[in-house]
Every structure is written in structure tokens, then in C-alpha cells.
């Protein structure tokens, strides 16, 4: 097993940087569903370009490389202790190389370990089988979509759908609600793994395990196969669209499994995954640790995703140079595509919490705060960005309005939109929310022309305040200074569509 660590490092790098063929096919099919010229189509074109960039540069598809989750089948007698140690070494090395973002944070102290290692990190599940080979499968599922996982305890009342009973129809309602509640926060177009039954713990674990299936496979259980097909078709008719912009493509996969349960409990657990469906596997020789074959992919070249060089711009885009003034911002309206040049500053949960009671180390008046936790690499005395796409903005809702007012920030950049409190502050201050395309880490990294400084590295590199300059950075105005929110509109409109599926359905 001397080659096992190197095999695991190869698996980690490939999973982070090279989207598997079934995910590529599903995204291309979603693009075929979407209407040209829409915000959702622009998002899908950005996604396609980003996938190609990540593959060619061997760089993370999305900066949030998630909590690495390994499912491993081993022959009887395999040394699982040694294998776990080798996997941990490979995880630390991949982090050092910038293929994984440091994501392991001590829940009590808030300290980032810096190498993705810690109690419970990474997640490694072993199981024995009778074959004389080792099967290792890896899932990298980011925090934005992890936060949209949801579990239902039937019977219960569901918004727009009414009562969900302990029946196949009740299960159907739960899954539709799970897709609807994710909106743009989980980086639609997404995929879901569903577990019917089990207990609260095993249900969630089995739901995530469904994501190890091929997106285009067919469930061997005819009843579950019908349910999967129904959910896929119906979800794409809800109108949520890519990034929650509204549109005809919302889901690229639905995979359902069933466990036995207690008589008193009936759980439906849903694991939501984003379009950056990073899941690969390898079969390993138990004697040498070398990879003998890959899973989820063949030997043919990766499918090219982008249709051309760069984004298909219309000429109606609005070019802005940071910092911005109030008059410029109040001219913007929901639906405008802006192209940004100039200086901006990253900020996530730790920074927003800090700024509530402290001054900023830099002048933020007229500036843009970018909700981004990058993969940052230091070469000599200089920092570079290895991946720098947007994070989910909803987590900053408790802070954002106060930050806008306190520092006179003119633009907030993220994904998924924000709530009523932030919307009111945008109107009061004269600021906008700009939706960047979630997961498009390599696309936005190429818009960064330099890193001019960093503050609060003690928060960990994802949570530090990075000062960057950008050129040609595209985003869509989805919340403006006039009280308009595309996110609120799409959620309300899709809620009405969801309500049309409240009546019982015979699958």
C-alpha cells in the first residue's frame, strides 16, 4: 500500500478540479432547456466557461471545496488505520497545494486548523466487502448547498403544499418543498439525494450517499424510479432557474433511497448539492495502493462546456469603476448587468461580526464588499488567488444593514440574495446587491488583477479581509436601491407554482 497516499492525493485533486462526465452532460442539458438572453442563461454560460477553466488550469472548480467525504469499501484484513492516516496526509498536502480550501474550523474556539484536519474532518466511512480490491469514492460538497439540506418528520404541514402524510404523496411533497426552499442559495441548478425512513442520523447519511449514484442512472426500484423522474420534471417547471434567477432549469438530478424505520418515526431527509457536482472515485490495488481504474468517468477527453471565448455580452452592460457614488448606484435597477473595475474587499461571517463593533482597517465608503472566502496562496511575500467565487450571502443578513449604514458601502456582491432588512438598508443608503455566479471560482479569479493586502488572517484565510483589484468583473443587479428584489419576486412566484402541486398525484 505504499502508493495509497499518492493515489488519494490524485483523487482529491481530480475531484476538486475536473467535473465528471455525468455532471457535464446534465449541465449541458440544463442549458438546452433555458431561454437565450435570460439571466439564467448568462449564469449557465458562466458555469460552462468556469468548468473548462478549472479543468485546463487544474484549479478548484469552486473555492468552497466543502467537507471531504470518503466512502470506502475494503477487503477483509485491509489496514483501515493506515489508510485513514494516508488520507489525512493527502488532504493536508492538497490543501497546501491550493486544491482544497482550509475549511476545518474548531466549533468551540472558531480557529481554522489551516489544513482541513480536525475532529471529524475529513469524513471517512469504511465498510468491508468480499472483493479483493479497494473502492474509494469522494464527495466535495460545499457549505452553501450543505446549509440547504433539510429533514422532514411526517405527518406535517408544508408551506404552499399543505399536509404531507406518511405516504408516497407526502414524500413527493417533501422533496418538492426541499427543492423550492433552496432557491438560489444552494447554487442551482442542483441535484438532490433523498432518504426515506431511517432515523435522524442514518437518514441524512443515506441521503448524502445517494449523491454517489450517477446522475443519469435509473433506480432499480420501479416505484422510486417513477418518483425520481416526476421530481426532476416537476422541479424544472417551478421556475426557480439557475442561481434562483427564474427560468426553466432548476434540477439536474434526483436520487432516492429507502431505509426501514421505527413505527413512531417517518423521516424524509434531503441532501442538496450544487451544480459543481464534485464526485469521483477510484479502485485501488490492495497490495500496492495504486489506482487500477477510475469510477464515474471514462478515458475520453473531458466534454468541452463553453460555446466560445468569454461571455456572450449584449452591449447593454453597465461598466463601473470602484469606488461608487450614490448617484451612480441609484441609477441601477434589478436586471442590469454590471462590469466592475477597481478595488473591492472580501468579507464573510467573521468579518461582518467584527465590523459591527469595530472600525474597518480600510475606508469602505463607496466600496464593494465581496462575500467571498477564497483559496489564497502565498508565494514569497505576495499573495495570489487560486479560486475566488461568491459565497452565500444569506448568512450575513443579521449584519449587512448595519454595515451598509455604518460604512456607507455602495455594493454588496455575493450569491443567493438577502432579506428584507438588507433590502430596506439598500434603499436608505443608496446601495445595491450584485449577484455573482455561485461556484464560478476560476472565472472570477481571472478577473482579479492583484491582491493589495489582507487583514484579519487570524480568522483563517476564508474569513480574512482580502483587498483586491478587479477588471471586467460581471455581476447582475438583483436587489436595487428602489426597494426591488429579484429574489423575493422569484420566491413568491415559484411559491404560487408550488401550490399548484398540492393536490394528490398518482405516480
BELURFEN-V211012 format. One record per residue. N is the residue number from 1. D_CENTER is the distance of its C-alpha to the mean C-alpha in whole Angstrom. Layout:
BEGIN
n:N d_center:D_CENTER
n:N d_center:D_CENTER
END
This chain:
BEGIN
n:1 d_center:34
n:2 d_center:34
n:3 d_center:32
n:4 d_center:29
n:5 d_center:27
n:6 d_center:27
n:7 d_center:26
n:8 d_center:23
n:9 d_center:22
n:10 d_center:22
n:11 d_center:20
n:12 d_center:17
n:13 d_center:18
n:14 d_center:18
n:15 d_center:14
n:16 d_center:13
n:17 d_center:14
n:18 d_center:15
n:19 d_center:14
n:20 d_center:16
n:21 d_center:18
n:22 d_center:18
n:23 d_center:14
n:24 d_center:16
n:25 d_center:18
n:26 d_center:16
n:27 d_center:14
n:28 d_center:18
n:29 d_center:19
n:30 d_center:17
n:31 d_center:18
n:32 d_center:22
n:33 d_center:21
n:34 d_center:20
n:35 d_center:23
n:36 d_center:24
n:37 d_center:24
n:38 d_center:21
n:39 d_center:18
n:40 d_center:16
n:41 d_center:18
n:42 d_center:18
n:43 d_center:14
n:44 d_center:14
n:45 d_center:17
n:46 d_center:15
n:47 d_center:12
n:48 d_center:15
n:49 d_center:17
n:50 d_center:14
n:51 d_center:14
n:52 d_center:17
n:53 d_center:17
n:54 d_center:15
n:55 d_center:18
n:56 d_center:21
n:57 d_center:20
n:58 d_center:19
n:59 d_center:16
n:60 d_center:12
n:61 d_center:10
n:62 d_center:8
n:63 d_center:9
n:64 d_center:7
n:65 d_center:9
n:66 d_center:9
n:67 d_center:12
n:68 d_center:14
n:69 d_center:15
n:70 d_center:18
n:71 d_center:20
n:72 d_center:24
n:73 d_center:27
n:74 d_center:30
n:75 d_center:34
n:76 d_center:36
n:77 d_center:37
n:78 d_center:34
n:79 d_center:34
n:80 d_center:31
n:81 d_center:31
n:82 d_center:32
n:83 d_center:29
n:84 d_center:26
n:85 d_center:28
n:86 d_center:27
n:87 d_center:24
n:88 d_center:23
n:89 d_center:25
n:90 d_center:23
n:91 d_center:20
n:92 d_center:22
n:93 d_center:23
n:94 d_center:20
n:95 d_center:19
n:96 d_center:22
n:97 d_center:21
n:98 d_center:18
n:99 d_center:16
n:100 d_center:14
n:101 d_center:13
n:102 d_center:16
n:103 d_center:14
n:104 d_center:17
n:105 d_center:18
n:106 d_center:22
n:107 d_center:21
n:108 d_center:25
n:109 d_center:25
n:110 d_center:22
n:111 d_center:23
n:112 d_center:20
n:113 d_center:22
n:114 d_center:21
n:115 d_center:20
n:116 d_center:18
n:117 d_center:21
n:118 d_center:22
n:119 d_center:23
n:120 d_center:21
n:121 d_center:19
n:122 d_center:18
n:123 d_center:18
n:124 d_center:21
n:125 d_center:23
n:126 d_center:26
n:127 d_center:28
n:128 d_center:31
n:129 d_center:33
n:130 d_center:36
n:131 d_center:35
n:132 d_center:36
n:133 d_center:32
n:134 d_center:29
n:135 d_center:26
n:136 d_center:23
n:137 d_center:19
n:138 d_center:16
n:139 d_center:12
n:140 d_center:10
n:141 d_center:7
n:142 d_center:5
n:143 d_center:7
n:144 d_center:5
n:145 d_center:5
n:146 d_center:8
n:147 d_center:9
n:148 d_center:10
n:149 d_center:12
n:150 d_center:15
n:151 d_center:19
n:152 d_center:22
n:153 d_center:26
n:154 d_center:28
n:155 d_center:30
n:156 d_center:28
n:157 d_center:28
n:158 d_center:25
n:159 d_center:24
n:160 d_center:26
n:161 d_center:27
n:162 d_center:29
n:163 d_center:30
n:164 d_center:28
n:165 d_center:31
n:166 d_center:31
n:167 d_center:31
n:168 d_center:29
n:169 d_center:29
n:170 d_center:28
n:171 d_center:25
n:172 d_center:24
n:173 d_center:24
n:174 d_center:21
n:175 d_center:19
n:176 d_center:19
n:177 d_center:19
n:178 d_center:16
n:179 d_center:14
n:180 d_center:16
n:181 d_center:15
n:182 d_center:11
n:183 d_center:12
n:184 d_center:10
n:185 d_center:8
n:186 d_center:5
n:187 d_center:5
n:188 d_center:8
n:189 d_center:10
n:190 d_center:9
n:191 d_center:11
n:192 d_center:12
n:193 d_center:15
n:194 d_center:18
n:195 d_center:21
n:196 d_center:24
n:197 d_center:26
n:198 d_center:26
n:199 d_center:26
n:200 d_center:23
n:201 d_center:22
n:202 d_center:23
n:203 d_center:21
n:204 d_center:18
n:205 d_center:19
n:206 d_center:20
n:207 d_center:17
n:208 d_center:15
n:209 d_center:17
n:210 d_center:17
n:211 d_center:14
n:212 d_center:17
n:213 d_center:19
n:214 d_center:19
n:215 d_center:17
n:216 d_center:20
n:217 d_center:23
n:218 d_center:25
n:219 d_center:25
n:220 d_center:29
n:221 d_center:29
n:222 d_center:31
n:223 d_center:30
n:224 d_center:26
n:225 d_center:26
n:226 d_center:27
n:227 d_center:25
n:228 d_center:22
n:229 d_center:23
n:230 d_center:24
n:231 d_center:21
n:232 d_center:19
n:233 d_center:22
n:234 d_center:22
n:235 d_center:18
n:236 d_center:19
n:237 d_center:22
n:238 d_center:20
n:239 d_center:20
n:240 d_center:16
n:241 d_center:15
n:242 d_center:12
n:243 d_center:10
n:244 d_center:13
n:245 d_center:16
n:246 d_center:18
n:247 d_center:19
n:248 d_center:20
n:249 d_center:16
n:250 d_center:14
n:251 d_center:14
n:252 d_center:14
n:253 d_center:15
n:254 d_center:17
n:255 d_center:18
n:256 d_center:21
n:257 d_center:23
n:258 d_center:26
n:259 d_center:27
n:260 d_center:30
n:261 d_center:31
n:262 d_center:33
n:263 d_center:35
n:264 d_center:34
n:265 d_center:31
n:266 d_center:28
n:267 d_center:25
n:268 d_center:22
n:269 d_center:19
n:270 d_center:15
n:271 d_center:12
n:272 d_center:9
n:273 d_center:7
n:274 d_center:5
n:275 d_center:7
n:276 d_center:7
n:277 d_center:9
n:278 d_center:10
n:279 d_center:13
n:280 d_center:17
n:281 d_center:20
n:282 d_center:24
n:283 d_center:27
n:284 d_center:29
n:285 d_center:33
n:286 d_center:34
n:287 d_center:37
n:288 d_center:35
n:289 d_center:31
n:290 d_center:31
n:291 d_center:28
n:292 d_center:31
n:293 d_center:28
n:294 d_center:24
n:295 d_center:23
n:296 d_center:20
n:297 d_center:22
n:298 d_center:25
n:299 d_center:27
n:300 d_center:27
n:301 d_center:25
n:302 d_center:22
n:303 d_center:21
n:304 d_center:21
n:305 d_center:19
n:306 d_center:20
n:307 d_center:23
n:308 d_center:25
n:309 d_center:25
n:310 d_center:22
n:311 d_center:21
n:312 d_center:24
n:313 d_center:25
n:314 d_center:27
n:315 d_center:30
n:316 d_center:29
n:317 d_center:26
n:318 d_center:27
n:319 d_center:28
n:320 d_center:28
n:321 d_center:29
n:322 d_center:27
n:323 d_center:29
n:324 d_center:29
n:325 d_center:32
n:326 d_center:32
n:327 d_center:34
n:328 d_center:31
n:329 d_center:29
n:330 d_center:31
n:331 d_center:31
n:332 d_center:28
n:333 d_center:26
n:334 d_center:23
n:335 d_center:23
n:336 d_center:24
n:337 d_center:22
n:338 d_center:23
n:339 d_center:23
n:340 d_center:23
n:341 d_center:26
n:342 d_center:27
n:343 d_center:25
n:344 d_center:22
n:345 d_center:21
n:346 d_center:18
n:347 d_center:18
n:348 d_center:15
n:349 d_center:16
n:350 d_center:19
n:351 d_center:21
n:352 d_center:21
n:353 d_center:23
n:354 d_center:25
n:355 d_center:26
n:356 d_center:27
n:357 d_center:30
n:358 d_center:30
n:359 d_center:31
n:360 d_center:29
n:361 d_center:30
n:362 d_center:30
n:363 d_center:31
n:364 d_center:28
n:365 d_center:30
n:366 d_center:29
n:367 d_center:26
n:368 d_center:22
n:369 d_center:20
n:370 d_center:16
n:371 d_center:13
n:372 d_center:12
n:373 d_center:12
n:374 d_center:14
n:375 d_center:15
n:376 d_center:18
n:377 d_center:21
n:378 d_center:25
n:379 d_center:28
n:380 d_center:31
n:381 d_center:31
n:382 d_center:28
n:383 d_center:25
n:384 d_center:22
n:385 d_center:19
n:386 d_center:17
n:387 d_center:13
n:388 d_center:13
n:389 d_center:10
n:390 d_center:9
n:391 d_center:8
n:392 d_center:8
n:393 d_center:12
n:394 d_center:13
n:395 d_center:14
n:396 d_center:16
n:397 d_center:18
n:398 d_center:21
n:399 d_center:22
n:400 d_center:21
n:401 d_center:24
n:402 d_center:27
n:403 d_center:25
n:404 d_center:26
n:405 d_center:29
n:406 d_center:30
n:407 d_center:29
n:408 d_center:29
n:409 d_center:26
n:410 d_center:26
n:411 d_center:22
n:412 d_center:19
n:413 d_center:16
n:414 d_center:12
n:415 d_center:10
n:416 d_center:11
n:417 d_center:14
n:418 d_center:16
n:419 d_center:19
n:420 d_center:23
n:421 d_center:24
n:422 d_center:22
n:423 d_center:23
n:424 d_center:27
n:425 d_center:27
n:426 d_center:26
n:427 d_center:29
n:428 d_center:31
n:429 d_center:30
n:430 d_center:29
n:431 d_center:26
n:432 d_center:23
n:433 d_center:19
n:434 d_center:17
n:435 d_center:14
n:436 d_center:13
n:437 d_center:10
n:438 d_center:7
n:439 d_center:6
n:440 d_center:10
n:441 d_center:11
n:442 d_center:14
n:443 d_center:15
n:444 d_center:15
n:445 d_center:16
n:446 d_center:19
n:447 d_center:20
n:448 d_center:21
n:449 d_center:24
n:450 d_center:25
n:451 d_center:24
n:452 d_center:27
n:453 d_center:27
n:454 d_center:25
n:455 d_center:26
n:456 d_center:25
n:457 d_center:24
n:458 d_center:25
n:459 d_center:22
n:460 d_center:20
n:461 d_center:18
n:462 d_center:15
n:463 d_center:17
n:464 d_center:20
n:465 d_center:21
n:466 d_center:21
n:467 d_center:23
n:468 d_center:23
n:469 d_center:24
n:470 d_center:23
n:471 d_center:24
n:472 d_center:23
n:473 d_center:20
n:474 d_center:19
n:475 d_center:17
n:476 d_center:18
n:477 d_center:20
n:478 d_center:19
n:479 d_center:21
n:480 d_center:24
n:481 d_center:27
n:482 d_center:29
n:483 d_center:27
n:484 d_center:25
n:485 d_center:22
n:486 d_center:20
n:487 d_center:17
n:488 d_center:20
n:489 d_center:22
n:490 d_center:19
n:491 d_center:19
n:492 d_center:23
n:493 d_center:23
n:494 d_center:21
n:495 d_center:22
n:496 d_center:26
n:497 d_center:25
n:498 d_center:23
n:499 d_center:27
n:500 d_center:28
n:501 d_center:27
n:502 d_center:29
n:503 d_center:32
n:504 d_center:32
n:505 d_center:31
n:506 d_center:33
n:507 d_center:31
END
